Amino acid sequence: MPQALALLQKYWKHNKFRSLQSEIISSVLSGQDTFALMPTGGGKSVCFQIPALINDGICLVISPLVALMKDQVANLQQRNIKAIALTGGIRSEEIIDLLDNCQFGNYKFLYLSPERLQSDWILDRIKSLPINLITIDEAHCVSQWGHDFRPAYLKISTLKEHFPKTPFLALTATATERVKMDIIKELGLHQPKIFEKSFARENIAYMVFEIEDKIFRIEQILKKNPEPSIIYVRNRKSCLDLSSQLQALGFKATYYHGGLSSKEKDKNMQSWMNEEVQVIVATNAFGMGIDKPNVRTVIHIQLPENMENYYQEAGRAGRNGERAFAILLSSPSDIIQAKNQFITVLPDKKFLNLMYIKLNNYFQIAYGEGINEQFTFNLHHFCLRYEFPTLKTYHALQFLDRQGIITLSQEFSEKITIQFLIPSKEVIRYISLNPNDQEIILAILRTYPGIYEMQTAFNIQLISKKSHHRESEVVTILEKLKDKGIIDYHSKNNDATIIFNEVREDERTINRVSKHLENQNQLKKDHLQAVVAYVDEKSICKNKLILKYFGEIVTTDCGICSFCITKKIKKKDVSLLSNEIIKLLENEDLNSRDIQNKTKNNPEEVIFVLQELLENNFILVKPNNKYTLKI
């Protein structure tokens, strides 16, 4: 491996490989199909970049993440290594030029999404390239048992027919045993060498705290750890709201979500990467390909969808090897909210069948017809016409796409923004004169507090639900307010394309795939239940729980997680603090912040003792989140 080590020193300025890197590189260089499970921050990219540099030809890298592709191409180009990415938005003429460069310009890396392989002419051009290695990044996307299945990954195995002697390298950071075997099968790997790195991150303290005042706890954490931090939230509105709250508390904070323009995303991300701000509040759209070594804390303030996502997001902390914290703040209502977001939006067989029939009716496709017909499609208009819930309909369409019944382009959305143009007192006056509009307008004002100051992204379905009015009625009110000059209202449609791949057979079509739907829905439920079990389990080391989920069994506690910390609290201290809290509650009801301030104890100890008192029925939690003595 002297040549590989020389390249590592020349281009990456490292004097030795990390764990398993040299073994994986040797396997690839020997021409062997290879599967590598390397948790977040393990250095997966070097495992294919160095073999590709050693061998003649070009390395084809298949990745689902545009941000990751752009980041890796930029890093390679900075090292004077020739690399190209075929990302979305590139015209056919440009793609032809880029592929010509790959063929005749001595390029070493071609990055593309799996969806690109579905274009026959692109596949034909790739067949003519001198491919020395085919790398499949985020390989868990090929498995229907994985947390991020993408149907286009199932087409990758066809490359084996065209490149039978070219090694495949499948890379993933998160895969259970079942998913691992599915990856090997679906990609058609031939007697692959398998390398698995432990999921243990010994420098990360996994913390779970059940509290009622999350903002106060975040404030404590960020003051105690002033280094760079990421806070993950569930939706775009929470990004803006929490970022604003943190700024009001004196923290330098920004935000990142999928609804921002590319310019805004880059600006906000760079301000955090350059440490102009301490905190970036983000949805799960942020993080892939972001390698900032000195992130001190990663905080989740709502339950993640599954343990795979949580492990990847938490793993963005402490990549420099120093002590870091992955903190999950939970409250009793979080489980209900998570079920509403992740489970109730799943379509069942009855809804899928109805939606499929209406979809065909929408495009006037007769029974027994429709194969290979293509249409433009607006999801929002379709849902309005049939009064379908938008998210459930979207998941149903995605399922039909994954089963090959339809092909659905993914660019569609309806971006709505509004801003009130008149002062709040004038809005109140309008409401008094137009009482029929009151419920919808009040729902808007309560949901979007910053709507007077700036153009605000607007969710029609959410306002419909909160105001107890149909979505069509919300749209009517918006148009009316716009006409009267009360709001500035913009609605921009990006239509999707739907191709029907089969003739219309209604129930016969849905019956054929209904078992897959049941399995998929159950998998989602199992994934969320594993998260709930991780949060609820209070008698086992959190590190042990994470490793067990991924199939690793360890016998010793980590010593630094929230469970291990509570074990270190002396029994005498527990007894004293318990008595002190009970005496305080004899005089008045208090929340955990009040109790912490009055007892002068650290948050972990207070929460631990409050939990003990709750479990032993000494105290109760009232609806206002205050603790009171049980009578």
Solvent accessible surface area in square Angstrom, and as a share of the most:
residue,aa,sasa,rsa
1,M,83,0.37
2,P,115,0.72
3,Q,104,0.46
4,A,1,0.00
5,L,60,0.30
6,A,53,0.41
7,L,27,0.14
8,L,3,0.01
9,Q,77,0.34
10,K,124,0.53
11,Y,45,0.17
12,W,25,0.09
13,K,158,0.67
14,H,94,0.42
15,N,121,0.62
16,K,162,0.69
17,F,34,0.14
18,R,121,0.44
19,S,65,0.42
20,L,36,0.18
21,Q,7,0.03
22,S,35,0.22
23,E,81,0.36
24,I,0,0.00
25,I,0,0.00
26,S,48,0.31
27,S,2,0.01
28,V,4,0.02
29,L,59,0.29
30,S,81,0.52
31,G,43,0.42
32,Q,51,0.23
33,D,8,0.04
34,T,0,0.00
35,F,0,0.00
36,A,0,0.00
37,L,6,0.03
38,M,0,0.00
39,P,5,0.03
40,T,13,0.07
41,G,30,0.28
42,G,4,0.04
43,G,19,0.18
44,K,34,0.14
45,S,31,0.20
46,V,13,0.07
47,C,0,0.00
48,F,1,0.01
49,Q,9,0.04
50,I,0,0.00
51,P,1,0.01
52,A,0,0.00
53,L,33,0.16
54,I,38,0.19
55,N,55,0.28
56,D,136,0.70
57,G,22,0.21
58,I,1,0.00
59,C,0,0.00
60,L,0,0.00
61,V,1,0.01
62,I,0,0.00
63,S,2,0.01
64,P,13,0.08
65,L,41,0.20
66,V,68,0.39
67,A,57,0.44
68,L,19,0.09
69,M,1,0.00
70,K,116,0.49
71,D,52,0.27
72,Q,23,0.10
73,V,13,0.08
74,A,43,0.34
75,N,55,0.28
76,L,1,0.01
77,Q,95,0.42
78,Q,146,0.65
79,R,78,0.28
80,N,139,0.71
81,I,7,0.03
82,K,90,0.38
83,A,1,0.01
84,I,12,0.06
85,A,18,0.14
86,L,0,0.00
87,T,15,0.09
88,G,62,0.59
89,G,86,0.82
90,I,37,0.19
91,R,150,0.55
92,S,58,0.37
93,E,101,0.45
94,E,71,0.32
95,I,4,0.02
96,I,75,0.38
97,D,83,0.43
98,L,43,0.21
99,L,0,0.00
100,D,48,0.25
101,N,62,0.32
102,C,4,0.02
103,Q,58,0.26
104,F,158,0.66
105,G,22,0.21
106,N,121,0.62
107,Y,43,0.16
108,K,32,0.13
109,F,0,0.00
110,L,0,0.00
111,Y,2,0.01
112,L,0,0.00
113,S,21,0.13
114,P,0,0.00
115,E,70,0.32
116,R,45,0.16
117,L,10,0.05
118,Q,88,0.39
119,S,38,0.25
120,D,109,0.56
121,W,100,0.35
122,I,2,0.01
123,L,26,0.13
124,D,78,0.41
125,R,54,0.20
126,I,0,0.00
127,K,80,0.34
128,S,61,0.39
129,L,7,0.04
130,P,74,0.47
131,I,16,0.08
132,N,20,0.10
133,L,3,0.01
134,I,0,0.00
135,T,0,0.00
136,I,0,0.00
137,D,8,0.04
138,E,11,0.05
139,A,0,0.00
140,H,4,0.02
141,C,1,0.00
142,V,1,0.00
143,S,0,0.00
144,Q,71,0.32
145,W,75,0.26
146,G,7,0.07
147,H,27,0.12
148,D,65,0.34
149,F,11,0.05
150,R,66,0.24
151,P,31,0.20
152,A,4,0.03
153,Y,0,0.00
154,L,55,0.27
155,K,101,0.43
156,I,0,0.00
157,S,32,0.21
158,T,54,0.32
159,L,1,0.00
160,K,40,0.17
161,E,131,0.59
162,H,68,0.30
163,F,19,0.08
164,P,97,0.61
165,K,191,0.81
166,T,17,0.10
167,P,13,0.08
168,F,0,0.00
169,L,0,0.00
170,A,0,0.00
171,L,0,0.00
172,T,0,0.00
173,A,2,0.01
174,T,1,0.00
175,A,4,0.03
176,T,31,0.18
177,E,104,0.47
178,R,135,0.49
179,V,6,0.03
180,K,15,0.06
181,M,104,0.46
182,D,20,0.10
183,I,0,0.00
184,I,23,0.11
185,K,148,0.63
186,E,53,0.24
187,L,0,0.00
188,G,37,0.36
189,L,14,0.07
190,H,127,0.57
191,Q,141,0.63
192,P,26,0.16
193,K,96,0.41
194,I,75,0.38
195,F,34,0.14
196,E,85,0.38
197,K,54,0.23
198,S,56,0.36
199,F,5,0.02
200,A,37,0.29
201,R,37,0.14
202,E,157,0.71
203,N,25,0.13
204,I,3,0.02
205,A,1,0.00
206,Y,2,0.01
207,M,11,0.05
208,V,17,0.10
209,F,13,0.05
210,E,57,0.26
211,I,11,0.06
212,E,40,0.18
213,D,38,0.20
214,K,35,0.15
215,I,50,0.25
216,F,35,0.15
217,R,10,0.04
218,I,0,0.00
219,E,32,0.14
220,Q,39,0.17
221,I,14,0.07
222,L,1,0.01
223,K,128,0.54
224,K,159,0.67
225,N,12,0.06
226,P,90,0.57
227,E,67,0.30
228,P,9,0.06
229,S,0,0.00
230,I,2,0.01
231,I,0,0.00
232,Y,7,0.03
233,V,10,0.06
234,R,44,0.16
235,N,71,0.37
236,R,122,0.44
237,K,68,0.29
238,S,22,0.14
239,C,0,0.00
240,L,50,0.25
241,D,42,0.22
242,L,6,0.03
243,S,1,0.01
244,S,55,0.36
245,Q,83,0.37
246,L,0,0.00
247,Q,93,0.41
248,A,91,0.71
249,L,71,0.36
250,G,66,0.64
251,F,21,0.09
252,K,138,0.58
253,A,7,0.05
254,T,14,0.08
255,Y,46,0.18
256,Y,21,0.08
257,H,18,0.08
258,G,35,0.34
259,G,20,0.19
260,L,20,0.10
261,S,54,0.35
262,S,85,0.55
263,K,167,0.71
264,E,81,0.36
265,K,50,0.21
266,D,82,0.42
267,K,141,0.60
268,N,16,0.08
269,M,34,0.15
270,Q,81,0.36
271,S,21,0.14
272,W,1,0.00
273,M,59,0.26
274,N,93,0.47
275,E,89,0.40
276,E,106,0.47
277,V,25,0.14
278,Q,31,0.14
279,V,0,0.00
280,I,0,0.00
281,V,0,0.00
282,A,0,0.00
283,T,13,0.08
284,N,101,0.52
285,A,55,0.43
286,F,4,0.01
287,G,4,0.04
288,M,55,0.25
289,G,22,0.21
290,I,21,0.11
291,D,86,0.45
292,K,14,0.06
293,P,72,0.45
294,N,50,0.25
295,V,3,0.02
296,R,65,0.24
297,T,0,0.00
298,V,0,0.00
299,I,0,0.00
300,H,6,0.03
301,I,18,0.09
302,Q,34,0.15
303,L,5,0.02
304,P,13,0.08
305,E,43,0.19
306,N,3,0.01
307,M,4,0.02
308,E,5,0.02
309,N,30,0.16
310,Y,0,0.00
311,Y,1,0.01
312,Q,8,0.04
313,E,15,0.07
314,A,0,0.00
315,G,1,0.01
316,R,14,0.05
317,A,0,0.00
318,G,3,0.03
319,R,59,0.22
320,N,68,0.35
321,G,53,0.51
322,E,111,0.50
323,R,111,0.41
324,A,1,0.00
325,F,36,0.15
326,A,0,0.00
327,I,8,0.04
328,L,0,0.00
329,L,0,0.00
330,S,4,0.03
331,S,23,0.15
332,P,119,0.75
333,S,52,0.33
334,D,4,0.02
335,I,50,0.25
336,I,114,0.58
337,Q,81,0.36
338,A,0,0.00
339,K,97,0.41
340,N,71,0.36
341,Q,62,0.27
342,F,30,0.12
343,I,31,0.16
344,T,78,0.45
345,V,19,0.11
346,L,19,0.10
347,P,4,0.02
348,D,78,0.40
349,K,88,0.37
350,K,169,0.71
351,F,26,0.11
352,L,0,0.00
353,N,25,0.13
354,L,80,0.40
355,M,0,0.00
356,Y,1,0.00
357,I,44,0.22
358,K,59,0.25
359,L,0,0.00
360,N,0,0.00
361,N,65,0.33
362,Y,46,0.18
363,F,29,0.12
364,Q,167,0.74
365,I,8,0.04
366,A,53,0.41
367,Y,132,0.50
368,G,38,0.37
369,E,100,0.45
370,G,5,0.05
371,I,91,0.46
372,N,113,0.58
373,E,74,0.33
374,Q,117,0.52
375,F,47,0.19
376,T,100,0.58
377,F,3,0.01
378,N,14,0.07
379,L,18,0.09
380,H,24,0.11
381,H,84,0.37
382,F,0,0.00
383,C,1,0.01
384,L,45,0.22
385,R,153,0.56
386,Y,50,0.19
387,E,121,0.54
388,F,17,0.07
389,P,56,0.35
390,T,28,0.16
391,L,83,0.41
392,K,50,0.21
393,T,0,0.00
394,Y,57,0.22
395,H,49,0.22
396,A,0,0.00
397,L,0,0.00
398,Q,37,0.16
399,F,2,0.01
400,L,0,0.00
401,D,26,0.13
402,R,54,0.20
403,Q,39,0.17
404,G,34,0.32
405,I,1,0.01
406,I,1,0.01
407,T,60,0.35
408,L,7,0.04
409,S,32,0.20
410,Q,103,0.46
411,E,100,0.45
412,F,23,0.10
413,S,54,0.35
414,E,41,0.18
415,K,101,0.43
416,I,9,0.05
417,T,24,0.14
418,I,1,0.00
419,Q,37,0.16
420,F,4,0.02
421,L,103,0.51
422,I,46,0.24
423,P,77,0.48
424,S,57,0.36
425,K,145,0.61
426,E,66,0.29
427,V,1,0.00
428,I,114,0.58
429,R,148,0.54
430,Y,21,0.08
431,I,14,0.07
432,S,79,0.51
433,L,119,0.59
434,N,38,0.20
435,P,90,0.56
436,N,138,0.71
437,D,6,0.03
438,Q,73,0.32
439,E,99,0.45
440,I,3,0.01
441,I,1,0.00
442,L,46,0.23
443,A,8,0.06
444,I,0,0.00
445,L,35,0.17
446,R,185,0.68
447,T,3,0.02
448,Y,12,0.05
449,P,92,0.58
450,G,29,0.28
451,I,1,0.00
452,Y,62,0.24
453,E,130,0.58
454,M,84,0.37
455,Q,63,0.28
456,T,16,0.10
457,A,54,0.42
458,F,16,0.07
459,N,75,0.39
460,I,8,0.04
461,Q,55,0.24
462,L,57,0.29
463,I,0,0.00
464,S,14,0.09
465,K,146,0.62
466,K,103,0.44
467,S,4,0.02
468,H,162,0.72
469,H,44,0.20
470,R,135,0.49
471,E,25,0.11
472,S,49,0.32
473,E,59,0.27
474,V,0,0.00
475,V,35,0.20
476,T,86,0.50
477,I,16,0.08
478,L,0,0.00
479,E,77,0.35
480,K,67,0.28
481,L,0,0.00
482,K,95,0.40
483,D,119,0.62
484,K,116,0.49
485,G,38,0.36
486,I,11,0.06
487,I,3,0.02
488,D,43,0.22
489,Y,13,0.05
490,H,99,0.44
491,S,55,0.36
492,K,131,0.56
493,N,64,0.33
494,N,57,0.29
495,D,71,0.37
496,A,0,0.00
497,T,35,0.21
498,I,0,0.00
499,I,52,0.26
500,F,3,0.01
501,N,49,0.25
502,E,44,0.20
503,V,48,0.28
504,R,25,0.09
505,E,52,0.23
506,D,23,0.12
507,E,102,0.46
508,R,165,0.60
509,T,1,0.00
510,I,1,0.00
511,N,76,0.39
512,R,133,0.48
513,V,4,0.02
514,S,13,0.09
515,K,131,0.55
516,H,83,0.37
517,L,2,0.01
518,E,90,0.41
519,N,57,0.29
520,Q,32,0.14
521,N,18,0.09
522,Q,93,0.41
523,L,24,0.12
524,K,48,0.20
525,K,91,0.38
526,D,73,0.38
527,H,16,0.07
528,L,4,0.02
529,Q,103,0.46
530,A,25,0.19
531,V,0,0.00
532,V,11,0.07
533,A,51,0.39
534,Y,7,0.03
535,V,9,0.05
536,D,69,0.36
537,E,52,0.23
538,K,88,0.37
539,S,80,0.52
540,I,69,0.35
541,C,1,0.01
542,K,8,0.03
543,N,21,0.11
544,K,49,0.21
545,L,31,0.16
546,I,1,0.01
547,L,1,0.01
548,K,132,0.56
549,Y,57,0.22
550,F,12,0.05
551,G,61,0.59
552,E,43,0.19
553,I,134,0.68
554,V,53,0.30
555,T,123,0.71
556,T,102,0.59
557,D,51,0.27
558,C,43,0.26
559,G,23,0.22
560,I,28,0.14
561,C,0,0.00
562,S,9,0.06
563,F,33,0.14
564,C,3,0.02
565,I,49,0.25
566,T,29,0.17
567,K,121,0.51
568,K,135,0.57
569,I,21,0.11
570,K,143,0.61
571,K,166,0.70
572,K,147,0.62
573,D,61,0.32
574,V,19,0.11
575,S,60,0.38
576,L,105,0.52
577,L,8,0.04
578,S,16,0.10
579,N,79,0.41
580,E,72,0.32
581,I,0,0.00
582,I,43,0.22
583,K,136,0.58
584,L,41,0.20
585,L,8,0.04
586,E,113,0.51
587,N,128,0.65
588,E,88,0.39
589,D,40,0.21
590,L,6,0.03
591,N,35,0.18
592,S,15,0.09
593,R,87,0.32
594,D,41,0.21
595,I,0,0.00
596,Q,27,0.12
597,N,78,0.40
598,K,99,0.42
599,T,12,0.07
600,K,175,0.74
601,N,43,0.22
602,N,71,0.36
603,P,24,0.15
604,E,34,0.15
605,E,39,0.17
606,V,1,0.01
607,I,24,0.12
608,F,47,0.20
609,V,0,0.00
610,L,3,0.02
611,Q,42,0.19
612,E,57,0.26
613,L,7,0.03
614,L,47,0.23
615,E,104,0.47
616,N,89,0.45
617,N,93,0.48
618,F,109,0.46
619,I,1,0.01
620,L,83,0.42
621,V,73,0.42
622,K,77,0.33
623,P,140,0.88
624,N,88,0.45
625,N,67,0.35
626,K,69,0.29
627,Y,18,0.07
628,T,27,0.16
629,L,48,0.24
630,K,95,0.40
631,I,214,1.09
